Amino acid sequence: MTNFRIILAYNGTAYHGWQRQNNALAVQQVLEEAILSLTGQTVTVNGCSRTDAGVHARRFCASFLIESTITCRGIVFGLNSKLPDDISVLECEKVPLDFHARYMCSGKEYEYIIHNSEIKNPFYRDTAYRSWFPIDEKKLDKAAQDFVGTHDFKAMCSTDCTKENTVRTIFSFHVRREGELVIFTVSGDGFLYNMVRIMVGTLIFINEGKIGETQIPDILASKDRTRGGKTVPPQGLYLNEVYYDKDKGSCLLYTSPSPRDS
């Protein structure tokens, strides 16, 4: 038995999130079907996160156990020959049998991209959220620092969230501009349902004067979802990186061919 850890990139536009669904196409289903086609074996792929419908991933970590002599090179090139163009296996590594992509994850980094322009750009239709209202990225970067640290984020999660423990730790949160794109980058030990999208929406409300620049601590303390900002749409959200070690270093895998194949 071999345990493989792989890094995926995918455009989530066509998928109902990562997790396999009974009535909609998900990334997990497509990947598991590709593995079956390649190896003849039915496996369950464990993903590091349950991304929502329309959300993208640049470095999504997944793992699966399989009875096979296939190499990491075979996994990368074989799966990429089976997968659609909006999903790609970037890297692969053989890992200990007890490794689990979800349960051993110690943190994640997300990016949210806003196309800040009065004129729509068709190339950003499914990959960024457009807002015409001028964004002061320096003001929002300063306000975002109130999210950093360990807090109860009940006010920043969907009312559909079923987690009893809503305390999370945010390692960093920065807002920057690259031309017409305003990019929100946040990392933490874990995120509640819609948490990143609501935090970004709260910052957007601050930018528009609907919430005061210094109100985030009061909103968090209230634990009241209605006091936060809107939930921005999914197409601007990217799972950027996944952490596994105690120093919150990134999940670095061997690119194919792997030294562990020898």
C-alpha positions as CSV (number, residue, x, y, z in Angstrom):
1,M,0.0,0.0,0.0
2,T,1.3,3.4,-1.0
3,N,0.1,6.8,0.3
4,F,0.4,9.6,-2.3
5,R,0.2,13.3,-1.5
6,I,-0.5,15.5,-4.5
7,I,-0.9,19.2,-5.1
8,L,-3.7,20.2,-7.5
9,A,-4.6,23.5,-9.2
10,Y,-8.1,24.0,-10.5
11,N,-10.5,26.5,-11.8
12,G,-13.6,25.9,-9.8
13,T,-16.1,27.5,-12.2
14,A,-17.6,24.3,-13.5
15,Y,-17.7,22.5,-10.1
16,H,-19.9,22.4,-7.1
17,G,-16.9,22.7,-4.8
18,W,-14.3,20.0,-3.9
19,Q,-16.4,17.4,-2.0
20,R,-18.3,14.7,-4.0
21,Q,-22.0,15.5,-4.3
22,N,-25.0,13.3,-5.1
23,N,-26.5,15.6,-7.6
24,A,-23.7,17.9,-8.8
25,L,-20.2,17.6,-10.3
26,A,-17.4,18.1,-7.8
27,V,-13.6,18.2,-8.2
28,Q,-13.2,15.1,-5.9
29,Q,-15.4,13.0,-8.2
30,V,-13.5,14.0,-11.3
31,L,-10.1,13.2,-9.7
32,E,-11.3,9.9,-8.3
33,E,-12.6,8.9,-11.7
34,A,-9.3,9.8,-13.3
35,I,-7.4,7.6,-10.8
36,L,-9.8,4.7,-11.5
37,S,-9.2,5.2,-15.3
38,L,-5.4,5.3,-14.8
39,T,-4.9,2.5,-12.2
40,G,-8.1,0.4,-12.4
41,Q,-8.6,1.0,-8.7
42,T,-11.4,2.8,-6.8
43,V,-9.9,5.1,-4.2
44,T,-11.2,7.8,-1.8
45,V,-9.2,11.0,-2.1
46,N,-8.9,13.1,1.0
47,G,-8.8,16.8,0.4
48,C,-7.3,19.5,2.6
49,S,-10.4,21.7,2.5
50,R,-14.0,21.8,1.3
51,T,-13.9,24.6,-1.2
52,D,-17.3,26.0,-2.2
53,A,-18.9,26.0,-5.6
54,G,-17.1,28.4,-8.0
55,V,-14.0,28.7,-5.7
56,H,-10.6,28.1,-7.2
57,A,-7.4,26.6,-5.9
58,R,-3.7,27.2,-6.8
59,R,-2.2,24.6,-4.4
60,F,-4.8,22.2,-3.1
61,C,-3.3,19.3,-1.1
62,A,-4.9,15.8,-1.4
63,S,-3.9,12.3,-0.4
64,F,-5.0,8.8,-1.2
65,L,-4.0,5.2,-0.5
66,I,-3.5,2.8,-3.3
67,E,-2.2,-0.7,-4.0
68,S,0.1,0.0,-7.0
69,T,3.7,0.2,-8.1
70,I,3.0,3.5,-10.0
71,T,5.6,6.2,-9.5
72,C,5.1,9.9,-8.7
73,R,6.0,10.7,-12.3
74,G,3.3,8.2,-13.4
75,I,0.7,9.9,-11.1
76,V,1.5,13.4,-12.3
77,F,1.6,12.7,-16.1
78,G,-0.9,9.9,-16.0
79,L,-3.6,11.9,-14.2
80,N,-3.0,15.0,-16.2
81,S,-3.7,13.0,-19.4
82,K,-7.1,12.0,-17.9
83,L,-8.2,15.2,-16.2
84,P,-10.0,18.1,-17.9
85,D,-8.1,21.2,-18.7
86,D,-9.5,23.1,-15.6
87,I,-7.8,20.6,-13.2
88,S,-4.1,19.9,-13.0
89,V,-1.8,17.8,-10.8
90,L,1.2,19.9,-10.2
91,E,3.3,17.8,-7.8
92,C,3.3,14.4,-6.1
93,E,5.1,12.7,-3.2
94,K,5.0,9.4,-1.4
95,V,4.2,10.0,2.3
96,P,3.8,7.8,5.4
97,L,0.7,5.7,5.5
98,D,-0.8,7.7,8.4
99,F,-0.6,11.0,6.5
100,H,-4.1,12.6,5.9
101,A,-4.4,15.8,3.9
102,R,-7.3,17.2,5.9
103,Y,-6.7,16.0,9.5
104,M,-3.0,16.9,9.5
105,C,-3.4,20.3,8.0
106,S,-2.2,23.1,10.4
107,G,-3.3,26.1,8.3
108,K,-4.2,27.6,5.0
109,E,-3.7,30.8,3.0
110,Y,-6.4,32.3,0.8
111,E,-6.5,35.1,-1.7
112,Y,-9.5,37.1,-2.8
113,I,-9.3,39.1,-6.0
114,I,-11.4,42.1,-6.8
115,H,-11.4,43.7,-10.3
116,N,-11.7,47.3,-9.2
117,S,-12.9,49.1,-12.4
118,E,-15.9,50.8,-13.8
119,I,-15.5,48.8,-17.0
120,K,-16.0,45.1,-16.9
121,N,-13.3,42.8,-18.2
122,P,-14.7,39.5,-19.7
123,F,-11.5,37.7,-18.8
124,Y,-12.2,38.2,-15.1
125,R,-15.8,37.1,-15.3
126,D,-15.2,33.8,-13.5
127,T,-11.9,34.6,-11.8
128,A,-12.5,37.8,-9.9
129,Y,-15.3,39.9,-8.4
130,R,-15.8,43.2,-10.0
131,S,-16.5,46.3,-7.9
132,W,-16.7,49.7,-9.5
133,F,-16.5,51.7,-6.2
134,P,-12.9,53.0,-5.8
135,I,-11.0,50.9,-3.2
136,D,-8.5,52.5,-0.8
137,E,-6.3,49.4,-0.4
138,K,-4.1,51.1,2.2
139,K,-7.0,51.9,4.4
140,L,-8.3,48.4,4.1
141,D,-4.9,46.9,4.8
142,K,-4.8,48.8,8.1
143,A,-8.3,47.8,9.0
144,A,-7.6,44.1,8.2
145,Q,-5.0,44.0,11.0
146,D,-7.9,43.9,13.5
147,F,-8.7,40.4,12.2
148,V,-5.2,39.2,13.0
149,G,-4.8,37.1,16.2
150,T,-7.1,34.6,18.0
151,H,-10.7,35.6,18.1
152,D,-14.2,34.2,18.1
153,F,-15.2,34.6,14.4
154,K,-18.9,33.8,14.8
155,A,-19.8,37.2,13.4
156,M,-17.7,36.3,10.3
157,C,-19.3,33.0,9.4
158,S,-22.4,32.0,7.5
159,T,-25.6,31.5,9.6
160,D,-25.5,27.9,8.1
161,C,-22.3,27.2,9.9
162,T,-22.7,24.2,12.3
163,K,-19.3,24.5,14.1
164,E,-19.7,24.7,17.9
165,N,-16.2,26.2,18.2
166,T,-15.9,29.4,16.2
167,V,-12.6,30.5,17.6
168,R,-9.8,30.7,15.0
169,T,-6.4,32.3,14.7
170,I,-5.5,34.5,11.8
171,F,-1.7,34.6,11.2
172,S,-1.7,37.5,8.7
173,F,-4.1,39.6,6.6
174,H,-2.9,42.0,3.9
175,V,-4.5,44.1,1.1
176,R,-2.6,45.3,-1.9
177,R,-3.2,46.6,-5.4
178,E,-1.8,45.4,-8.7
179,G,-3.2,47.7,-11.3
180,E,-7.0,47.3,-11.5
181,L,-6.8,44.2,-9.2
182,V,-7.1,44.5,-5.4
183,I,-5.8,41.4,-3.7
184,F,-6.7,40.3,-0.1
185,T,-4.4,37.7,1.3
186,V,-5.2,36.0,4.6
187,S,-3.7,33.0,6.4
188,G,-4.8,31.2,9.5
189,D,-5.1,27.9,11.3
190,G,-8.6,27.3,10.0
191,F,-11.6,29.1,8.5
192,L,-15.3,28.8,9.1
193,Y,-17.9,28.5,6.4
194,N,-17.8,31.6,4.2
195,M,-15.4,33.3,6.7
196,V,-12.9,34.7,4.2
197,R,-15.7,36.0,1.9
198,I,-17.4,37.7,4.8
199,M,-14.2,39.2,6.1
200,V,-13.5,40.7,2.7
201,G,-17.2,41.8,2.5
202,T,-16.7,43.6,5.8
203,L,-13.7,45.4,4.6
204,I,-15.6,46.4,1.4
205,F,-18.3,47.9,3.7
206,I,-15.6,49.8,5.5
207,N,-14.3,51.1,2.2
208,E,-17.8,52.2,1.3
209,G,-18.4,53.9,4.6
210,K,-21.1,51.5,5.7
211,I,-19.0,50.3,8.6
212,G,-16.5,52.4,10.6
213,E,-12.8,51.8,10.1
214,T,-12.2,50.8,13.7
215,Q,-15.4,48.7,14.3
216,I,-14.0,45.2,13.5
217,P,-13.1,44.4,17.2
218,D,-16.7,45.4,18.3
219,I,-18.2,43.3,15.5
220,L,-16.1,40.3,16.5
221,A,-17.0,40.7,20.1
222,S,-20.7,40.9,19.3
223,K,-20.7,37.5,17.6
224,D,-23.5,38.9,15.5
225,R,-23.4,38.0,11.8
226,T,-25.8,40.9,10.9
227,R,-23.2,43.4,12.0
228,G,-20.6,42.3,9.5
229,G,-20.4,43.0,5.8
230,K,-21.8,41.1,2.9
231,T,-20.7,37.7,1.6
232,V,-18.7,38.5,-1.5
233,P,-19.2,36.1,-4.5
234,P,-17.2,32.9,-4.8
235,Q,-15.4,33.5,-8.1
236,G,-12.8,35.8,-6.5
237,L,-11.6,33.3,-3.9
238,Y,-8.5,31.1,-4.3
239,L,-7.0,28.5,-1.9
240,N,-3.5,29.7,-2.2
241,E,-1.4,27.5,0.0
242,V,-1.7,24.7,2.7
243,Y,0.4,24.4,5.8
244,Y,1.5,21.2,7.5
245,D,4.5,21.8,9.7
246,K,4.6,23.5,13.1
247,D,6.4,26.6,11.6
248,K,3.5,27.1,9.2
249,G,5.8,26.4,6.2
250,S,4.1,25.6,3.0
251,C,3.3,22.1,1.8
252,L,6.4,21.6,-0.4
253,L,6.3,18.4,-2.5
254,Y,8.7,16.9,-5.0
255,T,7.9,17.7,-8.6
256,S,7.9,14.7,-10.8
257,P,10.0,12.7,-11.2
258,S,10.3,12.4,-7.4
259,P,13.6,11.5,-5.7
260,R,11.5,9.0,-3.6
261,D,10.8,7.0,-6.8
262,S,14.3,5.7,-6.8
